[in-house]
């Protein structure tokens, strides 16, 4: 991934809001160094990771770098900056992608994609208002980035709602961005339940008020549903995301860059992580169903290989297939039950899975 938290990128983050054209030039120069030095070994590039949530977190909520927002931040404007930054990220991606296509693709035979955080949206009721609100959620969270990448422009509902606060693409920019992503890289964990909000004037606007919705999560607490292990498994949400991309965005090729389950607990609980096995089995099954239904999903990656520091929860939760003892100076690593299960799954080792008493996912790995 070209976009990560480094000093170079932190500087670019500031420039994406202050000077889009300069940020695009710098990002493309940075990308060229990566393409030139590593392109003989790297065949799949993701320019921007989780572009939608990265932009909302950094410029609407102010909870991630560079920490800008209207409320509770020293600097920022949540009514405009998320859209300016998202716009410039798309242009920076397109510029880097064009460079790769023109200079490196014929030699290195690689692909350049763009990453999104993809929740599976479902209406809270069967009312027409909630059904429309659910589509609006998809337009704001998916279409914001996928619309320009696939069709060259933002969804109509965004243009109508946001108006002049949403930047315009010139004809040349639209052509540059359209078709610039060889694949869509998605991060997916679970579902979000959508409820329509009736319009009202509060004197305050940001990304959330523009959407006109509230999101709740199928969890047993008040969490955001992104990290804690109190949330219900919702594999239907994964299948729904892939089906939606197939139907609404020209069946763009998809790589699932992150999917997994966080768990809290001591070493013994972490080792015997049967809930993670159940989660992975169900979600991989949902991916397989989507593929059999025509989704051009080409890859799946579990998050994560080993326990690590999570940006939103520190060391409080763990996604790893391998347990890491952070109290040990050597950081000793130990495979959890899920590591054995996933290894067996990849090898199509039915005997191993039977011996563990785990319900099999009857699949042909070659389907992927």
C-alpha positions as CSV (number, residue, x, y, z in Angstrom):
1,X,0.0,0.0,0.0
2,X,1.4,3.4,-1.0
3,X,-0.7,5.3,1.7
4,X,0.4,4.6,5.3
5,X,1.3,6.7,8.3
6,X,4.8,7.9,7.6
7,X,6.2,11.4,7.9
8,X,6.0,11.8,4.1
9,X,2.4,10.9,4.0
10,X,1.5,13.1,7.1
11,X,2.9,16.0,5.1
12,X,0.9,15.0,2.1
13,X,-2.2,14.8,4.3
14,X,-1.9,18.5,5.1
15,X,-1.3,19.3,1.4
16,X,-4.4,17.4,0.3
17,X,-6.5,20.1,2.0
18,X,-4.2,23.1,1.4
19,X,-2.9,22.5,-2.2
20,X,-4.4,19.6,-4.1
21,X,-2.3,19.9,-7.2
22,X,1.0,20.0,-5.3
23,X,-0.1,17.0,-3.2
24,X,-0.9,15.0,-6.3
25,X,2.5,15.8,-7.8
26,X,4.3,14.8,-4.6
27,X,2.2,11.6,-4.2
28,X,2.9,10.6,-7.8
29,X,6.7,11.2,-7.3
30,X,6.5,9.1,-4.1
31,X,4.6,6.4,-6.0
32,X,7.2,6.3,-8.7
33,X,9.9,5.6,-6.2
34,X,7.9,2.6,-5.0
35,X,7.1,1.4,-8.5
36,X,10.7,1.7,-9.6
37,X,12.3,0.1,-6.6
38,X,9.8,-2.6,-5.7
39,X,7.7,-3.2,-8.8
40,X,9.6,-6.3,-9.9
41,X,8.4,-7.9,-6.7
42,X,5.1,-6.2,-6.0
43,X,2.3,-7.0,-8.5
44,X,-0.7,-5.5,-6.7
45,X,-0.6,-1.9,-5.5
46,X,-3.2,-0.1,-3.4
47,X,-2.7,3.6,-3.6
48,X,-5.0,4.8,-0.8
49,X,-6.2,2.5,2.0
50,X,-9.8,2.9,3.3
51,X,-10.1,6.2,1.6
52,X,-13.6,7.0,2.8
53,X,-13.1,6.2,6.5
54,X,-9.6,7.7,6.5
55,X,-11.1,11.0,5.2
56,X,-14.0,11.0,7.6
57,X,-11.8,10.2,10.6
58,X,-9.1,12.7,9.8
59,X,-11.2,15.7,8.5
60,X,-14.8,15.2,9.8
61,X,-14.3,13.6,13.2
62,X,-10.7,14.6,13.9
63,X,-10.0,11.3,15.6
64,X,-7.2,10.2,13.3
65,X,-4.4,12.1,11.5
66,X,-4.3,15.0,10.9
67,X,-7.0,15.6,13.5
68,X,-9.1,18.3,11.8
69,X,-12.8,18.9,12.5
70,X,-15.3,21.7,13.4
71,X,-16.0,20.4,16.9
72,X,-13.4,19.7,19.5
73,X,-10.5,20.3,17.2
74,X,-8.1,23.3,17.1
75,X,-8.4,23.5,13.3
76,X,-10.7,22.2,10.6
77,X,-14.1,22.5,8.8
78,X,-16.1,19.4,8.8
79,X,-18.6,20.8,6.3
80,X,-16.0,21.2,3.5
81,X,-12.7,19.5,4.2
82,X,-13.8,15.8,4.0
83,X,-15.0,16.5,0.4
84,X,-12.0,18.5,-0.6
85,X,-9.6,15.9,0.7
86,X,-11.6,13.0,-0.8
87,X,-11.5,14.8,-4.1
88,X,-7.8,15.3,-4.0
89,X,-7.2,11.7,-2.9
90,X,-9.0,10.5,-6.0
91,X,-6.9,12.8,-8.2
92,X,-3.7,11.7,-6.5
93,X,-4.6,8.1,-7.0
94,X,-5.5,8.7,-10.7
95,X,-2.2,10.5,-11.3
96,X,-0.2,7.6,-9.7
97,X,-2.2,5.1,-11.6
98,X,-1.6,6.9,-14.9
99,X,2.1,6.9,-14.3
100,X,2.1,3.2,-13.7
101,X,0.0,2.5,-16.8
102,X,2.3,4.6,-19.0
103,X,5.7,3.7,-17.6
104,X,5.7,0.4,-15.7
105,X,2.7,-1.8,-16.5
106,X,4.1,-3.3,-19.7
107,X,7.3,-4.2,-18.0
108,X,6.1,-5.2,-14.5
109,X,2.7,-6.5,-15.4
110,X,1.1,-5.3,-12.1
111,X,-2.2,-3.7,-11.1
112,X,-3.1,-0.6,-9.2
113,X,-6.2,-0.4,-7.1
114,X,-8.0,1.8,-4.6
115,X,-9.1,0.9,-1.1
116,X,-12.5,1.4,0.7
117,X,-14.0,0.6,4.1
118,X,-17.1,-1.2,3.1
119,X,-19.9,-1.8,5.7
120,X,-22.9,-3.8,4.7
121,X,-25.9,-1.5,5.1
122,X,-29.4,-2.7,5.9
123,X,-32.6,-0.7,6.7
124,X,-33.8,-0.6,10.2
125,X,-37.4,-1.0,9.0
126,X,-39.3,-1.9,5.8
127,X,-40.5,1.7,5.5
128,X,-39.8,3.5,2.2
129,X,-37.9,6.2,4.1
130,X,-35.4,3.7,5.5
131,X,-35.1,1.9,2.2
132,X,-34.2,5.2,0.5
133,X,-31.9,6.2,3.4
134,X,-30.0,2.9,3.0
135,X,-29.4,3.6,-0.7
136,X,-28.2,7.1,0.4
137,X,-25.8,5.5,2.8
138,X,-24.3,3.4,0.0
139,X,-24.0,6.5,-2.2
140,X,-22.2,8.5,0.5
141,X,-19.9,5.7,1.8
142,X,-19.3,3.8,-1.4
143,X,-20.4,6.0,-4.3
144,X,-18.4,8.9,-3.0
145,X,-15.2,7.1,-4.2
146,X,-16.6,4.4,-6.6
147,X,-18.7,6.9,-8.6
148,X,-15.7,8.8,-9.9
149,X,-13.6,5.7,-10.3
150,X,-16.1,3.9,-12.4
151,X,-18.3,6.6,-14.0
152,X,-16.2,9.8,-13.7
153,X,-18.4,11.7,-11.2
154,X,-20.1,11.8,-7.8
155,X,-23.5,10.3,-7.2
156,X,-26.5,12.6,-7.9
157,X,-27.7,12.5,-4.3
158,X,-24.3,13.8,-3.1
159,X,-24.2,16.6,-5.7
160,X,-27.8,17.6,-4.8
161,X,-27.3,17.5,-1.0
162,X,-23.8,19.0,-0.7
163,X,-24.0,21.5,-3.5
164,X,-21.1,23.9,-3.8
165,X,-19.3,22.3,-0.9
166,X,-18.6,19.3,-3.1
167,X,-15.7,20.0,-5.6
168,X,-16.3,19.5,-9.3
169,X,-14.2,17.4,-11.6
170,X,-13.1,19.2,-14.8
171,X,-13.7,17.2,-18.0
172,X,-10.0,16.3,-18.1
173,X,-10.0,15.3,-14.4
174,X,-13.1,13.1,-14.9
175,X,-11.5,11.2,-17.7
176,X,-8.3,10.8,-15.6
177,X,-10.1,9.4,-12.6
178,X,-12.6,7.2,-14.5
179,X,-11.2,3.7,-15.0
180,X,-8.0,4.5,-13.1
181,X,-8.5,1.6,-10.6
182,X,-7.8,-1.9,-11.8
183,X,-9.5,-3.2,-8.8
184,X,-11.4,-2.2,-5.6
185,X,-9.8,-3.2,-2.4
186,X,-12.3,-3.5,0.4
187,X,-12.1,-3.7,4.2
188,X,-15.1,-5.4,5.7
189,X,-16.1,-6.6,9.2
190,X,-19.8,-6.4,9.7
191,X,-23.1,-4.7,9.2
192,X,-24.6,-1.3,9.9
193,X,-28.3,-0.7,10.4
194,X,-29.6,2.5,8.7
195,X,-32.4,4.8,9.9
196,X,-33.6,7.8,8.1
197,X,-33.5,11.2,9.8
198,X,-36.1,13.8,8.9
199,X,-34.5,17.0,7.6
200,X,-34.0,19.8,10.2
201,X,-31.8,22.8,10.5
202,X,-29.3,22.7,13.3
203,X,-26.9,25.4,12.1
204,X,-24.2,22.7,11.8
205,X,-23.2,20.6,8.8
206,X,-20.8,17.8,8.4
207,X,-20.5,14.5,6.6
208,X,-23.0,12.8,8.9
209,X,-25.7,15.5,8.7
210,X,-25.3,15.5,5.0
211,X,-26.1,11.8,4.8
212,X,-29.4,12.3,6.7
213,X,-29.1,8.9,8.4
214,X,-28.1,7.3,11.7
215,X,-26.1,4.1,11.9
216,X,-26.4,1.5,14.6
217,X,-24.6,-1.8,14.9
218,X,-25.7,-5.3,15.8
219,X,-23.6,-5.3,19.0
220,X,-24.4,-5.9,22.7
221,X,-22.9,-2.6,23.7
222,X,-22.6,1.0,22.4
223,X,-19.5,0.3,20.4
224,X,-19.1,1.4,16.8
225,X,-19.1,-2.3,15.8
226,X,-15.7,-2.1,14.3
227,X,-13.5,-3.7,17.0
228,X,-15.2,-5.4,19.9
229,X,-16.1,-9.0,20.0
230,X,-19.6,-8.2,21.3
231,X,-21.1,-7.8,17.8
232,X,-23.1,-10.4,16.0
233,X,-21.6,-12.1,13.0
234,X,-23.3,-10.8,9.8
235,X,-21.9,-12.7,6.8
236,X,-24.9,-11.6,4.8
237,X,-23.5,-8.1,4.9
238,X,-20.3,-9.3,3.2
239,X,-22.3,-11.0,0.4
240,X,-24.5,-7.8,0.1
241,X,-21.4,-5.6,-0.4
242,X,-20.1,-7.8,-3.2
243,X,-23.5,-8.0,-4.8
244,X,-23.9,-4.3,-4.7
245,X,-20.5,-3.6,-6.3
246,X,-21.4,-6.2,-9.0
247,X,-24.8,-4.6,-9.8
248,X,-24.0,-0.9,-9.3
249,X,-20.4,-0.5,-10.2
250,X,-19.9,-2.5,-13.3
251,X,-18.9,-5.6,-11.4
252,X,-15.5,-4.1,-10.7
253,X,-12.8,-6.6,-9.7
254,X,-12.6,-6.9,-5.9
255,X,-9.9,-7.9,-3.5
256,X,-11.0,-8.2,0.1
257,X,-8.0,-6.7,1.9
258,X,-9.2,-7.1,5.4
259,X,-11.7,-9.3,7.1
260,X,-11.5,-10.8,10.6
261,X,-12.8,-10.9,14.1
262,X,-11.4,-9.1,17.1
263,X,-11.4,-10.8,20.5
264,X,-10.5,-9.8,24.0
265,X,-9.2,-12.0,26.8
266,X,-6.2,-13.7,28.3
267,X,-3.8,-16.1,26.7
268,X,-6.0,-19.2,27.1
269,X,-9.1,-17.4,25.7
270,X,-7.1,-16.0,22.8
271,X,-5.6,-19.4,22.0
272,X,-9.0,-21.2,21.9
273,X,-10.5,-18.7,19.5
274,X,-13.5,-20.8,18.2
275,X,-15.6,-17.6,17.6
276,X,-13.0,-16.4,15.2
277,X,-13.1,-19.7,13.3
278,X,-16.9,-19.6,13.2
279,X,-16.6,-16.0,11.9
280,X,-14.1,-16.8,9.2
281,X,-16.0,-19.8,8.0
282,X,-19.2,-17.9,7.7
283,X,-17.7,-14.9,5.9
284,X,-15.6,-17.0,3.5
285,X,-18.8,-18.9,2.8
286,X,-20.5,-15.6,2.0
287,X,-17.7,-14.6,-0.4
288,X,-18.0,-17.9,-2.1
289,X,-21.8,-17.5,-2.5
290,X,-21.2,-14.0,-4.1
291,X,-18.6,-15.4,-6.4
292,X,-20.9,-18.2,-7.5
293,X,-23.5,-15.5,-8.1
294,X,-21.2,-13.6,-10.5
295,X,-19.2,-11.3,-8.3
296,X,-15.7,-10.7,-9.8
297,X,-14.0,-11.2,-6.4
298,X,-10.5,-12.3,-7.0
299,X,-8.8,-12.5,-3.5
300,X,-9.4,-12.7,0.2
301,X,-7.1,-11.8,3.0
302,X,-7.7,-12.4,6.7
303,X,-7.0,-9.6,9.2
304,X,-4.6,-10.3,10.7
305,X,-1.7,-12.7,10.6
306,X,-0.7,-11.9,14.2
307,X,-1.8,-9.7,17.1
308,X,-0.7,-6.1,16.7
309,X,-1.4,-2.5,17.7
310,X,-4.9,-1.4,16.5
311,X,-5.2,2.3,15.7
312,X,-8.6,2.6,17.4
313,X,-8.1,0.3,20.3
314,X,-4.4,-0.1,21.0
315,X,-3.6,-3.5,22.5
316,X,-7.1,-3.8,23.9
317,X,-8.3,-6.2,21.2
318,X,-6.7,-8.6,18.9
319,X,-7.5,-9.9,15.4
320,X,-4.4,-12.1,14.9
321,X,-4.3,-15.8,13.9
322,X,-1.1,-15.8,16.0
323,X,-1.0,-14.7,19.6
324,X,1.8,-12.3,20.5
325,X,3.0,-12.0,24.1
326,X,3.6,-8.3,24.4
327,X,4.9,-8.8,27.9
328,X,7.8,-10.9,26.6
329,X,10.7,-8.8,25.3
330,X,11.1,-11.4,22.5
331,X,7.4,-11.0,21.6
332,X,6.9,-14.7,21.4
333,X,4.3,-15.8,18.9
334,X,2.0,-18.8,19.2
335,X,-0.5,-20.1,16.7
336,X,-4.1,-19.9,17.8
337,X,-6.7,-22.6,16.9
338,X,-7.8,-20.2,14.0
339,X,-4.2,-20.4,12.5
340,X,-4.4,-24.2,12.3
341,X,-8.0,-24.0,10.9
342,X,-7.1,-21.4,8.3
343,X,-4.0,-23.2,7.2
344,X,-6.0,-26.4,6.8
345,X,-8.7,-24.6,4.9
346,X,-6.2,-23.2,2.4
347,X,-4.8,-26.7,2.0
348,X,-8.4,-28.1,1.7
349,X,-7.5,-30.5,4.5
350,X,-10.9,-31.9,5.3
351,X,-9.4,-34.5,7.7
352,X,-8.0,-31.8,10.0
353,X,-11.2,-29.9,10.2
354,X,-13.1,-33.0,10.9
355,X,-10.8,-33.9,13.8
356,X,-11.4,-30.5,15.4
357,X,-15.2,-31.0,15.3
358,X,-15.6,-27.8,13.2
359,X,-18.4,-27.6,10.7
360,X,-16.9,-27.7,7.3
361,X,-17.2,-25.1,4.6
362,X,-17.7,-27.2,1.6
363,X,-15.8,-25.2,-1.0
364,X,-13.4,-25.5,-3.9
365,X,-10.6,-23.1,-3.3
366,X,-10.1,-22.9,-7.0
367,X,-13.4,-21.0,-7.2
368,X,-11.5,-17.9,-6.1
